[in-house]
Amino acid sequence: MYEQDTIAAIATPVGEGAVAIVRVSGPDAERIATSVFVRTEGKNGKLASHQLYHGRIRDPKSNKFLDEVLLTVMRKPRSYTCEDVVEVHCHGGAFIVRRVLEIMLSQGARHAEPGEFTQRAFLNGRVDLAQAEAVLDLIRARTEKGVELAIDHASGKLSQWVHDLREELLDILVQVEAAIDFPEEEIELLQQSELIGKIDSLRSKIDEIIATYDWGRLLRDGARVCICGRPNVGKSSLLNALLGEQRVIVTPFPGTTRDVIEDMINLNGLSVVLWDTAGIRLTEDQVERFGVELSLKHVEKADAVVVVLDGSAEMTDDDLRCLQSTENKKRLIVINKSDLPQTLNIVKLGQSIPTANLIQISAKRGIGLDNFRKSLRELLLSQEVEMPIVLTNLRHKSALVTASQALEAAVHSLKSNCAQEFVALNLQEAKERLEEIIGKITSDNILEQVFSRFCIGK
């Protein structure tokens, strides 16, 4: 439950830095902070809101000065939480910032829970639930596109779309419920075909946005790509070439890589985690066999796989096993070592796997890497999505899927000439799922699930 108490926390990352911020929010925030803040000598009077003041923090127990700081008061409602907020900008040493927080707590503040500042912003009406979740996306964004999507949602773009859709749905629901409540008044109801058309139109809008989720999730969280193949085909060389550094040891001896090596690249706004795995082959070596098993597990977890073949050698049974183990995944088949005389029959390979994406590269010489990056991005994203709203949150997607199903049920009830009460129930279900996205309808479980993922201090 939301309590009208005062909370405090460190708002900057843990560790050593030039400056750190301790944030205090609640009815006693100004009293607590100013009771231990001594302004620069010769200055006094009431602090104005939204201005920085220079001074020092005094430890009330020892009456000694702890640090030279800047302090700002942000009085409600013009603050992040819509409560009185005070921020203390102190030096960023781990000991100092911890002591400043401890002093605030000693004066009556409570240590904030994860995400509690943003939760108060939601509960006080400054942001809705979808906007609050976008704050976390903004913090965690790894690419420019991820930031762009998070800013769109934080600014209320998704919320406005949900609001407009809800209003359309309410217009339909009001008519259905009026016809139920006042049958003797002969209230004019839309013709069944027109009513079905309006509901289907709403459902189409929802389904279009649902279809953006996979694209949006990849841009928000990044993609996981497993580089696999038999030993000594150049998997580690490919990873090194993409990273532009010697990240993995490369030798002419098969089986050099025994574990999974992980690193990240940016494909024009798409963050991609690359897994360089042990060569997949039948082996009696116990350690190498464990590495092969680990490789296959990463193949299963990956959003896409890159199967590397050696263009300077004939296809082997191990190559075929690797191709078979990845046939149900999104995959890019890379013919490596194009700088050497080619032995692999690429035409025959393409005929045997007509749907395969085949590209030739030389990881050692850097040939074909631009085409590889372009092909991998297209494989992961399929195509650029030009939609007004792009979903990035699984909770939002689940709510929209349920809303769409409820609308489908409403259409079925109408076509089956069911009682209007059933139609109204279906429409009400769809409305509640839309309201769940922006927090008009919520529960303690949903709030706990959302805000527990935040860091303390935000």
Beta strands, then each sheet from edge to edge (+ up, - down):
strand 1: 7-10
strand 2: 17-25
strand 3: 37-39
strand 4: 52-59
strand 5: 64-74
strand 6: 85-92
strand 7: 110-111
strand 8: 223-228
strand 9: 261-267
strand 10: 270-276
strand 11: 304-310
strand 12: 331-336
strand 13: 357-360
sheet 1: 3+ 4- 5+ 6- 2+ 1- 7-
sheet 2: 9+ 10- 8- 11- 12- 13-
end
